Amino acid sequence: MYMSKVSTRLGFIAVVSTLLFFALTTFSFAQGETGISIKPALVEETADPGEQLIFDISVTNLSEFEQTYYLSVRDIVGAGDNGAPIFADESLELTGFEISQWVTLGAEEILVAPGADKIVTVTINVPTDATPGSHFGGVFTSLVPPKMRESGAAVGYDVGNIISIRIAGDVLEQGTIRSFSTGNYIYGNLNVDFNARVENSGNTLIRPFGPLEVYNMFGQRVDTLTFNESQAGVFPKQTREFTINWTGEGQGFGRYKANLSLIYGPQGQQQTMSNTVTFWVLPINIILPAGGVLAVLLLIVYISVKMYVRSQLRMVAGASRRIASARRQGPGASAFLLVFISMLTVTALFLILLLVLFA
């Protein structure tokens, strides 16, 4: 029962720690009477081939009991659309972005008292033939020994930090906005969800961010949002989906356009990418009255035309006296009716044109 409770808590912590990698926050979590805290949550360094990096990680026992933790290193080969890292399968072919073979831990098993910290030294020896670009991995702790996990004799959950090492050399930074769209094409109010899929075709991690500008039907900028404000990363050779919500002020109406302009790359060497999407805002409280007025006008035009046609038929079929009398009276009611019908028709067409242009 106790081990089940610990495993459940550690599993939740593992999810939180991986998500925090992309938000660039410090990982520190406690849940009830059990938990682990690892600092720093993210280690980002640049290095040359053949260079050695040394840093410390701190493991804190947040439970009320003394715990033995087992440390290990795992490779990360990518990330899903939700940002969660994809860990390398040791049985598959290497991708060239691994790091686990470079890492040496100061201890693979530590005993930590309740509420106490334990410092573990991490040494990274970058090979002289290391591939330029970003390499990813992480140092993880678990309550279950590695041999038991490999044999399947026990179920364990890892909690760890993330290591990102950028190796100097022929680094390729290349990002593309594969798609930029809204959740719907027509909205009833100014509450719009934007979705963008960003592809990283280079060999280093990129963190695209920038302004998302919204313009109304008159070309006026009505709002500016910061896209990917947390600067979440996109792994090399991966595509990641981002979502951002815009809630505008006031009553929107008509055709809107949104421009997305992103930058990525190191300071002084930043690159840009952009895309555009259009959508419509058609509030029901405006469309229904306008549609009702238009329907009434069209009905009046239809009835008027029908009455005019019948009147003309009667005049043609009538006696020559009635025809002569109508001619002596001049244009009279028929001409007036024709002018009236023409005005209604022009008015209806004008309203339809306004609806098409501004809706």
matplotlib code that plots the C-alpha trace (Angstrom):
import matplotlib.pyplot as plt

x = [0.0, 2.8, 4.8, 1.6, 1.1, 4.7, 4.6, 1.4, 2.8, 6.1, 4.3, 2.5, 5.7, 7.4, 4.7, 5.2, 9.0, 8.9, 6.4, 8.5, 11.5, 9.7, 8.5, 12.0, 10.9, 12.6, 11.3, 10.2, 7.2, 5.7, 2.5, 1.2, 3.7, 5.8, 7.7, 11.0, 12.5, 15.3, 17.2, 17.9, 15.1, 16.9, 20.6, 21.4, 25.0, 27.1, 30.3, 33.1, 34.0, 36.4, 35.3, 34.4, 31.4, 30.9, 27.8, 25.8, 22.2, 20.4, 17.9, 15.6, 13.5, 10.2, 8.7, 8.6, 10.7, 14.3, 14.5, 17.0, 17.0, 18.6, 20.0, 20.3, 20.7, 18.3, 18.4, 15.6, 15.0, 12.1, 8.8, 5.2, 2.7, 1.9, 5.6, 6.2, 9.7, 10.0, 12.7, 15.0, 14.5, 17.9, 17.1, 16.7, 19.4, 21.0, 19.8, 22.9, 21.3, 22.0, 24.0, 23.8, 27.1, 28.8, 27.5, 29.1, 27.3, 29.0, 26.7, 24.1, 22.5, 21.9, 20.3, 18.4, 17.0, 13.5, 13.5, 17.2, 19.2, 21.8, 24.2, 25.3, 28.0, 27.4, 30.3, 29.8, 32.8, 32.0, 33.6, 36.0, 33.8, 30.5, 27.8, 27.2, 23.9, 21.7, 22.0, 19.4, 19.1, 18.2, 19.3, 16.5, 15.9, 13.7, 12.7, 13.2, 16.7, 17.6, 17.8, 14.3, 12.9, 14.7, 13.5, 9.9, 9.9, 8.7, 7.0, 8.8, 8.5, 11.4, 11.7, 14.4, 15.9, 16.7, 20.1, 20.5, 24.0, 24.6, 27.8, 29.6, 30.3, 28.2, 24.9, 21.8, 18.9, 15.9, 12.3, 9.0, 5.4, 3.8, 0.3, -1.5, -5.2, -8.2, -10.4, -13.4, -13.8, -16.8, -17.2, -20.1, -17.9, -14.3, -13.1, -10.8, -8.4, -5.3, -3.3, 0.2, 2.4, 6.1, 8.6, 12.3, 14.3, 17.6, 19.9, 19.5, 16.7, 14.7, 12.3, 10.1, 8.2, 6.9, 3.8, 0.5, -1.3, -5.1, -6.6, -10.3, -12.0, -10.8, -7.2, -6.9, -4.8, -7.1, -4.8, -1.3, -0.6, 2.8, 3.0, 4.8, 5.6, 7.2, 9.5, 8.8, 11.2, 10.9, 13.3, 15.4, 13.6, 10.3, 7.0, 5.2, 1.7, 1.1, -2.3, -3.1, -6.5, -7.5, -10.4, -11.1, -12.9, -16.2, -18.5, -16.7, -18.1, -16.8, -13.7, -10.5, -6.9, -4.2, -0.5, 2.0, 5.6, 8.1, 11.8, 14.2, 18.0, 20.7, 20.9, 22.4, 21.7, 18.0, 15.9, 12.2, 9.2, 5.6, 2.1, -1.4, -4.9, -8.4, -11.6, -15.1, -17.0, -20.7, -22.6, -26.2, -27.6, -26.6, -27.0, -30.6, -32.1, -30.2, -31.4, -35.0, -35.0, -33.5, -36.2, -39.0, -37.5, -37.3, -40.8, -42.1, -40.2, -41.6, -45.2, -44.8, -43.3, -46.1, -48.8, -47.1, -47.0, -50.7, -51.6, -49.8, -51.5, -54.9, -54.0, -53.0, -56.1, -58.4, -60.4, -58.8, -60.7, -58.9, -55.6, -56.3, -57.5, -54.3, -52.2, -54.1, -53.5, -49.7, -47.4, -49.8, -49.8, -48.0, -45.0, -44.9, -45.2, -42.3, -40.1, -41.0, -40.1, -36.8, -35.9, -36.7, -34.6, -31.6, -31.9, -32.0, -29.0, -27.1, -27.8, -26.7, -23.5, -22.9, -23.4, -21.0, -18.3, -18.4, -19.4]
y = [0.0, 2.4, 1.7, 2.2, 5.6, 6.6, 5.4, 7.4, 10.6, 10.2, 9.6, 12.9, 14.6, 13.1, 14.7, 18.1, 18.0, 17.2, 20.0, 22.5, 21.9, 23.7, 26.5, 27.2, 27.1, 25.7, 22.3, 22.0, 19.9, 18.3, 16.3, 15.5, 13.6, 12.2, 13.8, 14.7, 18.1, 18.3, 21.5, 22.8, 21.5, 22.5, 22.7, 24.5, 24.8, 25.4, 23.4, 22.7, 19.1, 17.7, 20.0, 18.9, 20.3, 19.8, 20.9, 19.8, 18.8, 18.9, 16.1, 16.9, 14.4, 16.0, 13.0, 12.3, 9.2, 8.4, 7.4, 5.7, 7.1, 5.5, 7.8, 7.2, 9.0, 8.8, 10.2, 12.4, 12.2, 14.6, 15.9, 15.3, 18.0, 18.6, 19.3, 16.1, 14.6, 11.4, 9.2, 7.2, 3.5, 1.8, -0.9, 1.5, 3.2, 6.3, 9.6, 11.7, 13.9, 11.5, 12.5, 9.6, 8.2, 11.5, 11.7, 10.4, 10.6, 11.2, 8.7, 6.2, 5.6, 8.1, 7.9, 11.1, 12.0, 13.5, 17.1, 16.9, 17.7, 15.6, 17.0, 14.9, 15.9, 15.5, 15.4, 15.6, 14.8, 15.9, 13.7, 15.3, 14.0, 15.2, 16.2, 19.9, 21.1, 20.3, 17.1, 16.2, 13.9, 14.0, 12.8, 10.9, 9.5, 6.6, 4.6, 1.4, 0.0, -0.1, -3.9, -4.4, -2.0, -3.7, -7.2, -6.0, -7.1, -3.6, -0.6, 2.7, 6.3, 8.6, 12.2, 14.2, 17.3, 18.0, 18.6, 20.4, 20.8, 22.8, 21.7, 24.3, 23.7, 23.5, 24.4, 24.6, 26.7, 26.5, 26.8, 27.0, 27.7, 24.7, 25.9, 28.8, 28.6, 29.3, 26.7, 27.9, 30.0, 32.0, 33.1, 34.7, 36.9, 37.9, 34.7, 33.0, 30.1, 30.2, 27.1, 27.1, 24.1, 25.0, 22.7, 22.6, 21.2, 22.2, 20.4, 22.5, 23.4, 26.5, 28.6, 30.5, 33.5, 36.9, 39.0, 37.9, 40.9, 41.0, 43.5, 44.3, 44.7, 48.4, 47.3, 48.7, 46.7, 45.9, 43.8, 42.3, 39.0, 37.4, 34.0, 31.3, 33.8, 31.0, 30.3, 26.6, 24.7, 22.7, 19.7, 19.2, 17.3, 17.7, 19.6, 21.1, 22.5, 25.7, 27.2, 30.7, 32.2, 35.8, 37.5, 40.9, 43.9, 45.2, 43.9, 42.6, 42.4, 41.5, 40.0, 39.8, 39.1, 37.8, 38.1, 35.8, 36.9, 34.6, 34.9, 32.2, 31.7, 33.2, 36.9, 38.7, 35.8, 35.6, 34.5, 35.2, 33.3, 34.5, 33.5, 34.9, 33.7, 35.3, 34.6, 36.1, 37.5, 37.5, 38.3, 36.9, 40.0, 42.0, 39.3, 38.4, 41.9, 42.8, 39.5, 40.2, 43.7, 42.3, 39.6, 42.1, 44.3, 41.4, 40.3, 43.9, 43.9, 40.5, 41.5, 44.9, 43.3, 40.8, 43.5, 45.5, 42.6, 41.8, 45.5, 45.5, 42.3, 43.8, 46.9, 44.9, 42.8, 45.7, 47.7, 50.3, 52.9, 52.0, 52.1, 55.5, 56.7, 55.5, 57.2, 60.5, 60.3, 60.0, 57.7, 57.8, 55.0, 52.5, 54.7, 55.5, 51.8, 51.0, 53.7, 52.5, 48.9, 50.0, 52.0, 49.0, 46.7, 49.1, 49.4, 45.6, 45.1, 47.8, 46.1, 42.8, 44.4, 45.9, 42.5, 40.9, 43.5, 44.0, 40.6]
z = [0.0, 0.9, -2.3, -4.4, -2.8, -3.4, -7.0, -7.7, -6.3, -8.1, -11.4, -11.1, -10.3, -13.4, -15.6, -14.0, -14.3, -18.0, -18.7, -16.7, -19.0, -21.8, -19.6, -18.2, -14.6, -11.5, -10.6, -7.0, -6.0, -3.0, -2.8, 0.7, 2.8, -0.1, -3.0, -4.5, -5.5, -8.1, -8.8, -11.4, -13.5, -16.7, -17.6, -20.8, -21.8, -24.9, -25.4, -27.9, -29.0, -26.5, -23.7, -20.1, -18.2, -14.5, -12.5, -9.4, -9.0, -5.7, -4.7, -1.8, 0.1, 0.7, 2.5, 6.2, 5.8, 4.9, 1.3, -1.0, -4.5, -7.6, -10.3, -14.0, -17.3, -20.2, -23.7, -25.2, -28.9, -29.4, -28.0, -28.7, -29.7, -26.0, -25.3, -23.3, -24.1, -26.0, -24.4, -26.6, -27.1, -26.4, -28.9, -31.8, -34.0, -32.6, -33.9, -33.2, -30.6, -27.6, -24.5, -22.0, -23.1, -22.2, -18.7, -15.5, -12.2, -8.9, -7.3, -8.6, -5.3, -2.5, 0.9, 1.9, 5.3, 5.6, 4.4, 3.6, 0.4, -1.3, -3.8, -6.8, -9.2, -12.9, -15.3, -19.1, -21.4, -24.9, -27.5, -30.0, -32.8, -31.3, -33.8, -34.0, -32.7, -29.7, -27.6, -25.0, -22.0, -18.3, -14.9, -13.2, -9.8, -8.8, -5.7, -7.7, -8.5, -12.2, -12.3, -10.9, -13.5, -16.3, -15.2, -14.8, -11.1, -10.0, -11.4, -10.9, -11.9, -12.7, -11.6, -13.1, -14.7, -18.4, -19.9, -23.2, -24.6, -27.7, -29.5, -31.5, -35.2, -38.3, -36.5, -38.7, -37.3, -39.6, -38.6, -40.6, -39.7, -41.3, -40.6, -38.9, -38.4, -36.2, -34.5, -36.6, -39.7, -38.3, -34.7, -33.0, -30.7, -30.2, -28.5, -31.0, -30.7, -32.9, -33.7, -35.2, -36.1, -36.1, -37.7, -36.8, -39.7, -38.2, -35.8, -32.7, -30.3, -31.3, -29.2, -31.5, -30.1, -31.2, -31.8, -33.1, -34.4, -35.1, -37.6, -38.2, -41.6, -41.9, -41.6, -38.0, -35.5, -32.6, -30.5, -30.2, -28.3, -27.4, -29.1, -27.0, -24.2, -22.2, -25.1, -25.2, -27.4, -30.6, -30.9, -34.1, -36.8, -34.9, -35.4, -32.4, -32.1, -30.2, -29.2, -28.0, -27.2, -28.1, -26.4, -27.8, -26.3, -27.5, -30.2, -33.2, -36.7, -40.1, -41.5, -39.4, -40.2, -37.9, -38.6, -36.8, -36.8, -35.0, -34.3, -33.1, -32.7, -30.5, -29.9, -32.9, -35.2, -35.0, -37.9, -38.7, -40.0, -40.5, -41.6, -41.9, -41.3, -41.8, -40.0, -39.6, -36.6, -37.2, -34.0, -33.9, -32.3, -35.4, -38.2, -37.2, -37.2, -40.5, -42.0, -40.9, -42.4, -45.7, -45.8, -45.3, -48.1, -50.5, -49.7, -50.4, -53.7, -54.6, -53.9, -55.6, -58.8, -58.8, -58.5, -61.2, -63.6, -63.0, -63.5, -66.9, -68.0, -67.2, -69.1, -72.2, -72.1, -71.5, -74.0, -76.1, -74.1, -70.9, -72.8, -74.2, -70.8, -69.2, -71.8, -71.3, -67.6, -68.1, -66.2, -63.2, -60.6, -62.8, -63.3, -59.6, -58.7, -61.1, -59.5, -56.0, -56.9, -58.5, -55.3, -53.1, -55.4, -55.3, -51.5, -51.1, -53.3, -51.5, -48.1, -49.6, -50.8, -47.4, -45.8, -48.1, -47.7, -44.0, -42.8]

ax = plt.figure().add_subplot(projection="3d")
ax.plot(x, y, z, "-o")
ax.set_aspect("equal")
plt.show()
